[in-house]
Amino acid sequence: MHWKKFTSIITLFLLTGCTLPAVIGQTTITPVGGVEEASSPEMDELTVEPQTTSTPNITLVVSETVTMTATLASSPTIPIALTPTIPLQPILETPSYIVQPGTPAWLPNFSHPEEDCNYQAVAGQVFDLDGLPVQNLVIEVKGQFDGEEIDLLTLTGVTPIYGPGGYELVISNHLVNSSDSLYLQIFDLTGRKISHQVYFDTFADCSKNLVLINFSQVNLDLIDQYHYFPFIYHNSLLQSMTPTPVP
């Protein structure tokens, strides 16, 4: 009976993880009746191996939630360059000035003899209805010459070597043969076209390195009485308008 209780106690200790003395020596158990019982040989040495309870290693992982807020950068304002609207000039139907008969004419360079053949120019005069020279009209020469773009301006009256109302535009310092690649046109001081485009040729010839082109004014009051038929002449011919009486 006592053995069973002892066994139960040992079992309880083992289950609860408690540790008993490592060695229990000989034990004498005296019964109630006074009869001495010898201890059991099996109980002479009792070694109780303690149970090792492994303690788990618990690693606490702290999860940190990072909230990222995306800030949208505002798009930079791109300035838009507005191209100014240039009003288109109306098509010139009836010019105020036409090429004077007898021109263009090709002459040797007499106005700048020091330049000799190193000179290519166009020059002339502009006359009104009374045959008087006109001052301060804009003369423009545009086109191509020897593969280069030409865009030149001058005023009538600034080159008196060609007479009152004279003009001159130096195109180049060397001579080149060209055909219908350059033209001359007249404007007033407001930029209004007052002549047609007059095309002219150039020659690689020192006796023809000055192109002379004169203009004469047209009587616009004759529009109701005449039909004007513009003709464009090239290759040394004239651009002019021929009045035809209305029958």
Backbone hydrogen bonds in HBPLUS format (Angstrom, degrees):
<---DONOR---> <-ACCEPTOR-->    atom                        ^
c    i                          cat <-CA-CA->   ^        H-A-AA   ^      H-
h    n   atom  resd res      DA  || num        DHA   H-A  angle D-A-AA Bond
n    s   type  num  typ     dist DA aas  dist angle  dist       angle   num
A0005-LYS N   A0001-MET O   3.16 MM   4  6.53 157.2  2.21 147.4 152.9     1
A0006-PHE N   A0002-HIS O   2.91 MM   4  6.12 158.4  1.96 147.5 154.0     2
A0007-THR N   A0003-TRP O   2.77 MM   4  5.96 158.6  1.81 146.7 153.4     3
A0008-SER N   A0004-LYS O   2.85 MM   4  6.09 151.8  1.93 144.9 153.0     4
A0009-ILE N   A0005-LYS O   2.82 MM   4  6.13 152.0  1.89 148.3 155.8     5
A0010-ILE N   A0006-PHE O   2.86 MM   4  6.17 163.3  1.89 153.4 157.7     6
A0011-THR N   A0007-THR O   2.86 MM   4  6.08 160.3  1.90 147.2 153.5     7
A0012-LEU N   A0008-SER O   2.87 MM   4  6.07 152.5  1.94 143.9 151.5     8
A0013-PHE N   A0009-ILE O   2.84 MM   4  6.15 157.2  1.89 151.0 157.0     9
A0014-LEU N   A0010-ILE O   2.81 MM   4  6.09 160.5  1.84 152.5 158.3    10
A0015-LEU N   A0011-THR O   2.88 MM   4  6.10 155.7  1.94 146.9 153.7    11
A0016-THR N   A0012-LEU O   2.92 MM   4  6.10 151.8  2.00 145.5 153.1    12
A0018-CYS N   A0013-PHE O   2.90 MM   5  5.01 138.1  2.08 149.8 150.7    13
A0017-GLY N   A0014-LEU O   3.26 MM   3  5.18 154.0  2.33  96.4 104.0    14
A0034-GLY N   A0031-PRO O   3.27 MM   3  5.62 163.3  2.30 113.0 115.3    15
A0043-MET N   A0040-SER O   2.73 MM   3  5.27 150.4  1.81 114.2 124.0    16
A0044-ASP N   A0041-PRO O   3.14 MM   3  5.21 164.3  2.16 104.3 109.2    17
A0096-SER N   A0194-ILE O   2.99 MM  98  5.01 132.0  2.23 110.6 124.2    18
A0218-VAL N   A0096-SER O   2.65 MM 122  5.25 154.8  1.72 149.5 149.7    19
A0097-TYR N   A0194-ILE O   2.92 MM  97  6.13 143.0  2.06 163.5 175.4    20
A0098-ILE N   A0216-SER O   2.88 MM 118  5.55 160.0  1.92 161.1 161.0    21
A0216-SER N   A0098-ILE O   2.84 MM 118  5.55 160.1  1.88 160.7 167.0    22
A0100-GLN N   A0214-ASN O   2.83 MM 114  5.34 176.3  1.83 131.8 133.1    23
A0103-THR N   A0100-GLN O   3.19 MM   3  6.00 146.7  2.30 146.7 148.9    24
A0105-ALA N   A0212-LEU O   2.91 MM 107  5.07 142.2  2.06 135.9 147.8    25
A0212-LEU N   A0105-ALA O   2.76 MM 107  5.07 175.5  1.76 160.5 162.1    26
A0107-LEU N   A0210-LEU O   2.84 MM 103  5.12 171.0  1.85 156.8 158.4    27
A0210-LEU N   A0107-LEU O   2.96 MM 103  5.12 142.2  2.11 163.9 163.0    28
A0115-GLU N   A0112-HIS O   2.95 MM   3  5.63 152.9  2.02 119.3 127.0    29
A0116-ASP N   A0113-PRO O   3.15 MM   3  5.16 134.9  2.36  97.7 109.7    30
A0118-ASN N   A0115-GLU O   2.83 MM   3  5.25 150.4  1.91 147.9 142.9    31
A0120-GLN N   A0172-SER O   2.93 MM  52  5.14 131.9  2.17 158.8 147.3    32
A0171-ILE N   A0120-GLN O   2.68 MM  51  5.49 145.6  1.80 145.9 157.8    33
A0172-SER N   A0120-GLN O   3.20 MM  52  5.14 157.2  2.25 136.5 140.3    34
A0121-ALA N   A0209-ASN O   3.20 MM  88  6.66 158.3  2.24 156.1 162.3    35
A0211-VAL N   A0121-ALA O   2.90 MM  90  6.26 170.7  1.91 149.7 151.9    36
A0122-VAL N   A0169-LEU O   3.02 MM  47  5.48 156.2  2.08 146.4 152.9    37
A0169-LEU N   A0122-VAL O   2.89 MM  47  5.48 155.6  1.95 161.7 169.9    38
A0123-ALA N   A0211-VAL O   2.85 MM  88  6.28 156.3  1.90 162.8 168.9    39
A0213-ILE N   A0123-ALA O   2.82 MM  90  6.19 160.4  1.85 159.9 165.5    40
A0124-GLY N   A0167-TYR O   3.17 MM  43  5.60 150.5  2.26 144.2 143.0    41
A0167-TYR N   A0124-GLY O   2.90 MM  43  5.60 147.4  2.01 155.0 159.6    42
A0215-PHE N   A0125-GLN O   2.97 MM  90  6.48 149.3  2.06 146.6 156.4    43
A0134-VAL N   A0126-VAL O   2.81 MM   8  5.61 152.4  1.88 149.4 150.3    44
A0127-PHE N   A0215-PHE O   2.83 MM  88  6.14 157.0  1.89 142.6 149.7    45
A0217-GLN N   A0127-PHE O   2.91 MM  90  6.19 127.2  2.19 137.5 153.4    46
A0128-ASP N   A0132-LEU O   2.82 MM   4  5.45 153.3  1.89 148.0 154.7    47
A0131-GLY N   A0128-ASP O   3.00 MM   3  5.23 161.4  2.04 111.2 115.8    48
A0136-ASN N   A0156-THR O   2.98 MM  20  5.07 151.9  2.06 140.4 132.3    49
A0156-THR N   A0137-LEU O   2.90 MM  19  5.30 145.7  2.02 142.1 153.2    50
A0138-VAL N   A0187-PHE O   2.88 MM  49  4.96 151.1  1.97 153.3 154.7    51
A0187-PHE N   A0138-VAL O   2.87 MM  49  4.96 155.1  1.94 143.0 149.4    52
A0139-ILE N   A0154-THR O   2.86 MM  15  5.30 170.6  1.87 146.5 149.5    53
A0154-THR N   A0139-ILE O   3.00 MM  15  5.30 138.2  2.18 145.2 154.8    54
A0140-GLU N   A0185-GLN O   2.94 MM  45  5.37 164.0  1.97 161.9 166.4    55
A0185-GLN N   A0140-GLU O   2.95 MM  45  5.37 149.4  2.04 149.1 157.3    56
A0141-VAL N   A0152-LEU O   2.99 MM  11  5.15 157.6  2.04 138.4 144.4    57
A0152-LEU N   A0141-VAL O   2.85 MM  11  5.15 166.5  1.87 155.1 159.7    58
A0142-LYS N   A0183-TYR O   3.08 MM  41  5.71 154.5  2.15 154.9 162.7    59
A0183-TYR N   A0142-LYS O   2.95 MM  41  5.71 157.4  2.00 163.5 170.2    60
A0143-GLY N   A0150-ILE O   3.06 MM   7  5.18 131.1  2.31 147.5 140.4    61
A0150-ILE N   A0143-GLY O   2.73 MM   7  5.18 164.1  1.76 152.5 149.5    62
A0144-GLN N   A0181-SER O   2.93 MM  37  5.54 155.2  2.00 144.4 150.2    63
A0145-PHE N   A0148-GLU O   2.86 MM   3  5.30 155.7  1.92 147.2 155.0    64
A0148-GLU N   A0145-PHE O   3.08 MM   3  5.30 163.1  2.11 111.0 116.3    65
A0157-GLY N   A0166-GLY O   2.76 MM   9  4.79 142.6  1.89 119.0 131.7    66
A0159-THR N   A0166-GLY O   3.25 MM   7  5.01 159.0  2.29 129.0 124.6    67
A0162-TYR N   A0159-THR O   3.32 MM   3  6.41 173.4  2.33 128.2 128.9    68
A0163-GLY N   A0160-PRO O   2.80 MM   3  4.78 162.9  1.83 110.9 114.5    69
A0166-GLY N   A0163-GLY O   3.00 MM   3  5.29 128.6  2.27 142.2 138.8    70
A0178-SER N   A0202-THR O   3.05 MM  24  5.13 162.6  2.08 128.6 128.5    71
A0202-THR N   A0178-SER O   3.12 MM  24  5.13 160.0  2.16 131.2 135.7    72
A0200-PHE N   A0182-LEU O   3.11 MM  18  6.03 154.5  2.17 151.3 154.5    73
A0184-LEU N   A0198-VAL O   2.84 MM  14  5.09 150.5  1.92 130.3 137.6    74
A0198-VAL N   A0184-LEU O   2.82 MM  14  5.09 169.0  1.83 150.4 154.3    75
A0194-ILE N   A0186-ILE O   3.01 MM   8  5.71 177.0  2.01 143.6 143.1    76
A0188-ASP N   A0192-ARG O   2.97 MM   4  5.50 151.5  2.05 145.0 153.0    77
A0191-GLY N   A0188-ASP O   3.02 MM   3  5.46 163.3  2.05 116.0 120.7    78
A0208-LYS N   A0205-ASP O   2.88 MM   3  5.37 164.4  1.90 121.0 124.6    79
A0222-LEU N   A0219-ASN O   3.22 MM   3  5.93 166.6  2.24 116.3 120.4    80
A0223-ILE N   A0220-LEU O   3.26 MM   3  5.65 159.9  2.30 115.0 115.7    81
A0225-GLN N   A0222-LEU O   3.04 MM   3  5.17 142.4  2.18 101.4 112.9    82
A0226-TYR N   A0222-LEU O   2.86 MM   4  5.90 134.8  2.07 154.7 166.7    83
A0246-VAL N   A0225-GLN O   3.23 MM  21  6.00 144.4  2.37 170.1 160.0    84
A0227-HIS N   A0244-THR O   3.24 MM  17  5.45 165.5  2.26 146.7 147.4    85
A0244-THR N   A0227-HIS O   3.19 MM  17  5.45 147.0  2.30 140.4 150.3    86
A0231-PHE N   A0240-SER O   2.94 MM   9  5.65 163.5  1.97 173.4 178.8    87
A0240-SER N   A0231-PHE O   3.13 MM   9  5.65 138.5  2.31 145.5 157.2    88
A0237-LEU N   A0234-HIS O   3.32 MM   3  5.18 143.4  2.46  93.7 104.0    89
